[in-house]
Amino acid sequence: MELVNATRKAIDTGCGPADPAVREATEIVAISLSLIAPYTSEEMWEKLGHKPSVALAGWPTVDPALLTQDSVTAIFQINGKIKSRVEISPDISDAELEAMAMADEVVKAELGSQTPNKVITKAPKFVNIVI
């Protein structure tokens, strides 16, 4: 369902149905759907211009290189309330993330002259500063 929703959103918001990524996603949906709704997937497969049965098509393969994330969103909290968000590398350490949080302008302004009682860091997800 997520692939179908993302494909529909891509068609509606810009790239349109002629985009190669949309076609590939539609082919994957047809192949995946063949296990549950064979008649519907056969019709989809035929409309996509393929002649042999969808049952003879190979199962999609995954490229592991495409599964890695370049960046993640980390949040900075003060007393459990979100104050800032930053894009960071997913392999950042707790100490580096904590240093980034303490150097963040919004966090500095919120803290003022107060010193934190405790800093909870779970890299790369969040830093919670308890006053």
C-alpha positions, 0 to 999 in steps of 0.5 A: 500500500505504501508503494501504491500511495507513493506512486499515486502521489508522484503521478499527481504532484509532478512527474506524471505517469510517463516517468520511468520510476512510476512505471517501475513502481507499477510493474512491482505492484503488478508482480506483488499483487499477482499472489493475491489478485492474479486476474487484476495483476494479469490485466495490469501486466498486459496494459503495461505492454508485457506479453508473457504472464506476470506469473513468469516475471521475476521477483524484484531484487533489492539493491542494498546500496540504495537502502542506506540513509545519507542523513536523518532528522535529530530533534533537540528537546528541553524538558521534553518539548521540541525546540529544534530539528537538524539534519545529521549523519546517521553514524554520529556519536552521542558526544557529537550530537550533544555538542551540536545541541548545546551549540544550537542557537535556539537551545542556547536562547531557551537555556539562557543562563540556566545549567542543565541538570541532565542531558539524555542523548540517543544518537542519532534520534534526539537530545533531551536537556533537563533543566 
